[in-house]
């Protein structure tokens, strides 16, 4: 449904050029759209750029007429991670296949924003619902990065806890209603004031819509061609001691096999090492390793 952002009566006049005739597909009311602009606009030096690029992406990434290349989406990931770092918004969900730089981008953005190491923690792997509850309590007031903790998305109890943690309110009440031991050190309820970045290898369509609706979301799902494009964009940063010719040969080789190969940065690194070690016979070996 096309929604035209006509200027609400209380809109400051300086925003009129941006809001008049600004049209995108979204499922929110005009006032919600305006409130979203007001909430995030001060984090971007150029409001026009924000409205043109980032704001439409926040409102709806499912519009077939609105496409952003993979490098733009990684730039959005940096911007939105910064917003969580500075507490502009309390949560962010990042989706897409593993091994293509989601975690690295989030981690480097946090470091680039000079967040003290004591102010954020990262957890990887399996978690139970109770483990999630304890983690949120133990690290309240911090930025918590959950990386590849997709097990909590399969647990109804954990999902309800995560819904509370990811909500857009500054203070979120999290409750554990199950019976606790008398010796249990944890309360059955607490106010969570921390921030959460949840990085998932799941497809966005496989994640509970109630989770997605509570948080900003960046979807980094890629086609094979987009994976090649992304790897080419960051080629200089991969294996910095290797010549660009070696890495370019490896990338071109993967491009020729992109419809059948498992494309990720680990594969690119493996093929680059084979290319360097066996300059005359590397293609057969690389092909064998990719297909085995």
Sine and cosine of phi, psi and omega as CSV:
sin_phi,cos_phi,sin_psi,cos_psi,sin_omega,cos_omega
0.00,0.00,0.78,-0.62,0.01,-1.00
-0.99,0.15,0.79,-0.61,0.02,-1.00
-0.85,-0.53,0.82,-0.57,0.01,-1.00
-1.00,-0.09,0.80,-0.61,-0.01,-1.00
-0.99,0.11,0.98,0.18,0.14,-0.99
-0.96,0.29,0.41,-0.91,-0.13,-0.99
-0.96,0.29,0.88,-0.48,0.12,-0.99
-0.88,0.47,0.35,-0.94,-0.10,-0.99
-0.87,0.49,-0.46,0.89,-0.06,-1.00
-0.99,-0.13,0.15,0.99,-0.03,-1.00
-0.93,0.37,0.80,-0.59,0.09,-1.00
-0.83,0.56,0.64,-0.77,-0.12,-0.99
-0.87,0.49,-0.46,0.89,-0.06,-1.00
-0.93,0.35,-0.27,0.96,0.03,-1.00
-1.00,-0.04,-0.12,0.99,-0.11,-0.99
-0.84,0.55,-0.69,0.72,-0.01,-1.00
-0.87,0.50,-0.49,0.87,-0.04,-1.00
-1.00,0.10,-0.54,0.84,-0.10,-0.99
-1.00,0.04,-0.51,0.86,-0.01,-1.00
-0.90,0.43,0.82,-0.57,0.04,-1.00
0.91,0.42,0.27,0.96,0.06,-1.00
-0.99,0.16,0.92,-0.40,-0.17,-0.99
-0.80,-0.60,0.80,-0.60,0.08,-1.00
-0.56,-0.83,0.29,-0.96,0.07,-1.00
-1.00,0.07,0.79,-0.61,0.01,-1.00
-0.34,-0.94,0.22,-0.97,-0.03,-1.00
-0.93,-0.36,0.35,0.94,-0.03,-1.00
-0.93,-0.38,0.33,-0.94,0.05,-1.00
-0.96,0.29,0.27,-0.96,0.01,-1.00
-0.89,0.46,-0.63,0.78,0.02,-1.00
-0.91,0.42,-0.62,0.79,0.06,-1.00
-0.88,0.47,-0.65,0.76,0.02,-1.00
-0.89,0.45,-0.71,0.70,-0.01,-1.00
-0.90,0.44,-0.66,0.76,0.02,-1.00
-0.89,0.45,-0.59,0.80,0.03,-1.00
-0.90,0.43,-0.66,0.75,0.05,-1.00
-0.87,0.50,-0.75,0.66,-0.04,-1.00
-0.89,0.46,-0.58,0.82,-0.05,-1.00
-0.92,0.38,-0.62,0.78,-0.15,-0.99
-0.95,-0.30,-0.18,0.98,-0.17,-0.99
-0.87,0.49,-0.58,0.82,-0.09,-1.00
-0.94,0.33,-0.20,0.98,0.03,-1.00
-1.00,0.07,0.02,1.00,-0.01,-1.00
-0.77,-0.63,0.78,-0.62,-0.07,-1.00
-0.90,0.43,-0.53,0.85,-0.06,-1.00
-0.90,-0.43,0.98,-0.20,-0.02,-1.00
-0.87,0.49,-0.56,0.83,0.01,-1.00
-0.88,0.47,-0.68,0.73,0.03,-1.00
-0.90,0.43,-0.65,0.76,0.01,-1.00
-0.87,0.50,-0.73,0.68,-0.03,-1.00
-0.92,0.38,-0.60,0.80,-0.07,-1.00
-0.96,0.27,-0.62,0.78,-0.14,-0.99
-0.95,-0.32,-0.86,0.52,-0.19,-0.98
-0.99,0.15,-0.69,0.73,-0.04,-1.00
-0.85,0.52,-0.72,0.69,0.06,-1.00
-0.87,0.50,-0.59,0.80,0.00,-1.00
-0.91,0.41,-0.64,0.77,0.02,-1.00
-0.90,0.43,-0.63,0.78,-0.08,-1.00
-0.95,0.31,-0.65,0.76,-0.08,-1.00
-0.26,-0.97,0.90,-0.43,0.06,-1.00
-0.99,-0.16,0.12,0.99,-0.04,-1.00
-0.98,-0.21,0.11,0.99,-0.01,-1.00
-0.97,0.23,0.89,-0.46,-0.07,-1.00
-0.91,0.42,-0.36,0.93,-0.02,-1.00
-1.00,0.01,-0.01,1.00,-0.07,-1.00
-0.84,-0.55,0.98,-0.22,-0.06,-1.00
-0.88,-0.47,0.59,-0.81,0.06,-1.00
-0.77,-0.64,0.73,-0.69,-0.01,-1.00
-0.94,0.34,0.21,-0.98,-0.15,-0.99
-0.91,0.42,-0.54,0.84,0.02,-1.00
-0.95,0.32,-0.55,0.83,0.12,-0.99
-0.89,0.46,-0.67,0.74,-0.02,-1.00
-0.91,0.41,-0.58,0.82,0.09,-1.00
-0.93,0.37,-0.55,0.83,0.11,-0.99
-0.90,0.43,-0.63,0.77,0.07,-1.00
-0.88,0.48,-0.64,0.77,0.02,-1.00
-0.87,0.50,-0.67,0.74,0.05,-1.00
-0.89,0.46,-0.72,0.70,-0.03,-1.00
-0.90,0.44,-0.71,0.70,-0.06,-1.00
-0.95,0.30,-0.54,0.84,0.11,-0.99
-0.89,0.46,-0.66,0.75,0.04,-1.00
-0.87,0.49,-0.61,0.79,0.02,-1.00
-0.90,0.44,-0.60,0.80,0.06,-1.00
-0.94,0.33,-0.66,0.75,0.03,-1.00
-0.82,0.58,-0.70,0.71,-0.06,-1.00
-1.00,0.03,0.08,1.00,0.09,-1.00
0.97,0.23,0.24,0.97,0.06,-1.00
-0.91,0.41,-0.63,0.78,0.10,-0.99
-0.69,-0.72,0.58,-0.81,-0.16,-0.99
-0.99,0.12,-0.18,0.98,-0.10,-1.00
-0.42,-0.91,0.38,-0.92,0.01,-1.00
-0.50,-0.86,0.69,-0.72,0.09,-1.00
-0.92,-0.39,0.75,-0.66,-0.01,-1.00
-0.87,-0.49,0.83,-0.55,-0.04,-1.00
-0.86,-0.51,0.34,-0.94,0.02,-1.00
0.70,-0.72,0.29,-0.96,-0.03,-1.00
-0.85,0.52,0.46,-0.89,0.00,-1.00
-0.98,0.19,0.29,-0.96,0.12,-0.99
0.99,0.12,0.26,0.96,-0.05,-1.00
-0.81,-0.58,0.25,0.97,0.21,-0.98
0.96,-0.28,0.14,0.99,0.01,-1.00
-0.88,0.48,-0.81,0.59,-0.07,-1.00
-0.91,0.42,-0.68,0.74,0.00,-1.00
-0.87,0.50,-0.69,0.72,-0.02,-1.00
-0.90,0.44,-0.70,0.71,0.02,-1.00
-0.89,0.46,-0.73,0.69,-0.04,-1.00
-0.89,0.45,-0.71,0.70,-0.01,-1.00
-0.92,0.39,-0.58,0.82,0.04,-1.00
-0.91,0.40,-0.65,0.76,0.06,-1.00
-0.88,0.48,-0.71,0.70,0.00,-1.00
-0.91,0.41,-0.65,0.76,-0.01,-1.00
-0.90,0.44,-0.46,0.89,0.03,-1.00
-1.00,0.05,0.20,0.98,0.15,-0.99
0.86,0.51,0.54,0.84,0.09,-1.00
-0.95,0.32,0.76,-0.64,0.01,-1.00
-0.87,0.49,0.64,-0.77,-0.05,-1.00
-0.87,0.50,-0.39,0.92,0.04,-1.00
-0.98,0.20,-0.15,0.99,-0.08,-1.00
-0.99,-0.15,-0.05,1.00,0.05,-1.00
-0.57,-0.82,0.48,-0.88,0.01,-1.00
-0.70,-0.72,0.43,-0.90,0.02,-1.00
-0.81,-0.58,0.71,-0.70,0.05,-1.00
-0.81,-0.58,0.70,-0.72,-0.03,-1.00
-0.83,-0.56,0.53,-0.85,0.17,-0.98
1.00,-0.03,-0.36,-0.93,-0.15,-0.99
-0.94,0.34,0.58,-0.82,0.11,-0.99
-0.52,-0.85,0.63,-0.77,0.16,-0.99
-1.00,0.08,0.14,-0.99,0.05,-1.00
-0.89,0.46,-0.67,0.74,-0.01,-1.00
-0.93,0.37,-0.59,0.81,0.07,-1.00
-0.88,0.47,-0.64,0.77,0.05,-1.00
-0.90,0.44,-0.72,0.70,0.00,-1.00
-0.86,0.51,-0.75,0.67,-0.01,-1.00
-0.89,0.46,-0.63,0.78,-0.01,-1.00
-0.90,0.44,-0.70,0.71,0.02,-1.00
-0.89,0.46,-0.62,0.79,0.01,-1.00
-0.94,0.34,-0.72,0.70,-0.05,-1.00
-0.89,0.45,-0.50,0.87,-0.10,-1.00
-0.87,-0.49,0.53,0.85,0.08,-1.00
-0.84,0.54,0.56,-0.83,-0.02,-1.00
0.98,0.21,-0.06,1.00,0.01,-1.00
-0.97,-0.24,0.17,-0.99,0.18,-0.98
-1.00,0.02,0.86,-0.51,-0.02,-1.00
-0.93,-0.36,0.84,-0.55,0.04,-1.00
-0.96,-0.27,0.90,-0.45,0.10,-0.99
-0.99,-0.16,0.90,-0.44,-0.08,-1.00
-0.90,-0.44,0.87,-0.49,0.03,-1.00
0.85,0.52,0.65,0.76,0.08,-1.00
-0.97,-0.23,0.71,0.70,-0.13,-0.99
-0.92,0.39,-0.22,0.98,0.02,-1.00
-0.87,0.50,-0.52,0.85,-0.02,-1.00
-0.94,0.35,-0.35,0.94,0.01,-1.00
-0.97,0.22,-0.21,0.98,0.00,-1.00
-0.99,-0.16,-0.07,1.00,-0.08,-1.00
-0.94,-0.35,0.86,-0.50,-0.07,-1.00
-0.89,0.46,-0.61,0.79,0.01,-1.00
-0.92,0.38,-0.71,0.70,0.02,-1.00
-0.89,0.45,-0.61,0.79,0.02,-1.00
-0.87,0.49,-0.67,0.74,0.00,-1.00
-0.91,0.41,-0.61,0.79,0.06,-1.00
-0.91,0.41,-0.68,0.73,-0.01,-1.00
-0.91,0.42,-0.60,0.80,0.05,-1.00
-0.84,0.54,-0.69,0.72,0.00,-1.00
-0.91,0.41,-0.67,0.74,-0.05,-1.00
-0.93,0.38,-0.54,0.84,-0.08,-1.00
-1.00,0.03,-0.08,1.00,-0.09,-1.00
-0.88,0.47,0.30,-0.95,-0.14,-0.99
-1.00,0.09,-0.06,1.00,0.01,-1.00
-0.97,0.25,0.50,-0.86,0.01,-1.00
-0.90,0.44,-0.66,0.75,0.05,-1.00
-0.91,-0.42,0.81,-0.58,-0.02,-1.00
-0.85,-0.52,0.75,-0.66,-0.02,-1.00
-1.00,0.02,0.82,-0.58,-0.01,-1.00
-0.89,-0.46,0.74,-0.67,-0.13,-0.99
-0.79,-0.61,0.63,-0.78,0.15,-0.99
-0.88,-0.48,0.96,-0.26,-0.15,-0.99
-1.00,0.03,-0.19,0.98,-0.01,-1.00
-0.94,0.35,0.39,-0.92,0.01,-1.00
-0.89,0.47,0.69,-0.72,0.04,-1.00
-0.93,-0.38,0.46,-0.89,0.08,-1.00
-0.94,0.34,0.47,-0.88,0.01,-1.00
-0.87,0.49,-0.49,0.87,-0.03,-1.00
-1.00,0.06,0.01,1.00,-0.05,-1.00
-0.90,0.43,0.75,-0.66,-0.04,-1.00
-0.99,0.13,-0.17,0.99,-0.12,-0.99
-0.99,-0.17,0.63,-0.77,0.09,-1.00
-0.96,0.29,0.31,-0.95,0.03,-1.00
-1.00,0.06,0.05,1.00,0.03,-1.00
-0.33,-0.95,0.62,-0.79,0.07,-1.00
-0.40,-0.92,0.36,-0.93,0.06,-1.00
-1.00,-0.02,0.86,-0.51,-0.03,-1.00
-0.99,-0.10,0.83,-0.56,-0.01,-1.00
-0.87,-0.50,0.19,0.98,-0.01,-1.00
-0.99,0.14,-0.10,-1.00,0.05,-1.00
-0.83,-0.56,0.51,-0.86,-0.10,-0.99
-0.74,-0.67,0.74,-0.67,0.22,-0.98
-0.89,-0.46,0.87,-0.49,-0.04,-1.00
-0.94,-0.34,0.91,-0.42,-0.03,-1.00
-0.97,-0.25,0.87,-0.50,-0.07,-1.00
-0.84,-0.54,0.60,-0.80,0.11,-0.99
-1.00,0.05,-0.01,1.00,0.00,-1.00
-0.96,0.27,0.43,-0.90,0.17,-0.99
-0.93,0.38,0.62,-0.78,-0.03,-1.00
-0.83,0.56,-0.58,0.81,-0.03,-1.00
-0.92,0.39,-0.29,0.96,-0.03,-1.00
-1.00,-0.04,-0.04,1.00,-0.05,-1.00
-0.99,-0.14,0.66,-0.75,-0.02,-1.00
-0.77,0.64,0.78,-0.62,-0.04,-1.00
-0.89,0.46,-0.47,0.88,0.03,-1.00
-0.92,0.38,-0.49,0.87,0.08,-1.00
-0.95,0.32,-0.73,0.69,-0.04,-1.00
-0.90,0.44,-0.58,0.82,-0.07,-1.00
-0.95,0.32,-0.26,0.97,-0.06,-1.00
-1.00,-0.05,-0.05,1.00,-0.17,-0.99
-0.55,-0.83,0.37,-0.93,0.24,-0.97
-0.92,0.40,0.55,-0.83,-0.07,-1.00
-0.70,-0.71,0.71,-0.71,0.14,-0.99
-0.88,-0.47,0.87,-0.50,0.02,-1.00
-0.98,-0.19,0.88,-0.47,-0.03,-1.00
-0.94,-0.35,0.50,0.87,0.13,-0.99
-0.89,0.46,0.70,-0.71,-0.09,-1.00
-0.76,-0.65,0.56,-0.83,0.21,-0.98
-0.97,0.23,0.25,-0.97,0.08,-1.00
-0.81,0.58,-0.66,0.75,0.00,-1.00
-0.91,0.42,-0.60,0.80,0.02,-1.00
-0.94,0.35,-0.55,0.83,0.07,-1.00
-0.90,0.45,-0.69,0.72,0.05,-1.00
-0.89,0.46,-0.68,0.73,0.01,-1.00
-0.87,0.49,-0.69,0.72,-0.02,-1.00
-0.92,0.40,-0.70,0.71,-0.01,-1.00
-0.90,0.44,-0.60,0.80,0.06,-1.00
-0.91,0.41,-0.58,0.81,-0.02,-1.00
-0.91,0.41,-0.56,0.83,-0.04,-1.00
-0.95,-0.30,0.30,0.95,-0.11,-0.99
-0.85,0.53,-0.61,0.79,-0.02,-1.00
-0.90,0.43,-0.42,0.91,-0.05,-1.00
-1.00,0.04,-0.22,0.98,-0.02,-1.00
-1.00,-0.03,0.74,-0.68,-0.01,-1.00
0.70,0.72,0.91,0.41,-0.11,-0.99
-0.86,0.51,-0.36,0.93,0.01,-1.00
-0.99,0.14,-0.17,0.99,0.00,-1.00
-1.00,0.01,0.52,-0.86,0.04,-1.00
-0.94,0.35,0.46,-0.89,0.01,-1.00
-0.91,0.41,-0.48,0.88,0.02,-1.00
-0.90,0.43,-0.68,0.73,0.01,-1.00
-0.88,0.47,-0.73,0.68,-0.04,-1.00
-0.93,0.36,-0.58,0.82,0.04,-1.00
-0.92,0.40,-0.63,0.78,0.07,-1.00
-0.88,0.48,-0.69,0.73,0.00,-1.00
-0.90,0.44,-0.67,0.74,0.00,-1.00
-0.92,0.39,-0.66,0.75,0.03,-1.00
-0.89,0.46,-0.61,0.79,0.05,-1.00
-0.89,0.45,-0.70,0.71,0.03,-1.00
-0.91,0.42,-0.58,0.82,0.03,-1.00
-0.88,0.47,-0.61,0.79,-0.01,-1.00
-0.94,0.33,-0.32,0.95,-0.02,-1.00
-0.89,-0.46,0.33,0.94,-0.19,-0.98
-0.90,0.43,-0.42,0.91,-0.03,-1.00
-0.99,0.17,-0.27,0.96,-0.03,-1.00
-0.87,-0.49,-0.35,0.94,-0.06,-1.00
-0.99,0.11,0.44,-0.90,0.14,-0.99
-0.99,0.11,0.99,-0.15,-0.14,-0.99
-1.00,0.06,0.87,-0.50,0.15,-0.99
-0.32,-0.95,0.07,-1.00,-0.06,-1.00
-0.91,0.40,-0.52,0.85,0.02,-1.00
-0.90,0.43,-0.64,0.77,0.03,-1.00
-0.91,0.42,-0.67,0.74,0.03,-1.00
-0.88,0.47,-0.68,0.74,0.01,-1.00
-0.90,0.43,-0.68,0.73,0.01,-1.00
-0.88,0.48,-0.73,0.69,-0.03,-1.00
-0.92,0.39,-0.60,0.80,0.04,-1.00
-0.89,0.46,-0.64,0.77,0.02,-1.00
-0.92,0.39,-0.64,0.77,0.05,-1.00
-0.91,0.42,-0.66,0.75,0.01,-1.00
-0.87,0.49,-0.64,0.77,-0.01,-1.00
-0.95,0.31,-0.64,0.77,-0.11,-0.99
-0.97,0.24,-0.57,0.82,-0.06,-1.00
-0.79,-0.62,0.96,0.27,-0.12,-0.99
-0.88,0.47,-0.38,0.93,-0.05,-1.00
-0.99,-0.15,-0.42,0.91,-0.12,-0.99
-0.80,-0.60,0.28,0.96,-0.18,-0.98
-0.92,0.39,-0.49,0.87,-0.12,-0.99
-0.92,0.39,-0.65,0.76,0.02,-1.00
-0.90,0.44,-0.70,0.71,-0.01,-1.00
-0.90,0.43,-0.69,0.72,0.01,-1.00
-0.89,0.46,-0.66,0.75,0.02,-1.00
-0.88,0.47,-0.67,0.74,0.02,-1.00
-0.89,0.46,-0.72,0.69,-0.05,-1.00
-0.90,0.43,-0.62,0.79,-0.02,-1.00
-0.94,0.35,-0.60,0.80,-0.09,-1.00
-1.00,-0.02,-0.17,0.98,-0.05,-1.00
-0.99,0.12,0.00,0.00,0.00,0.00
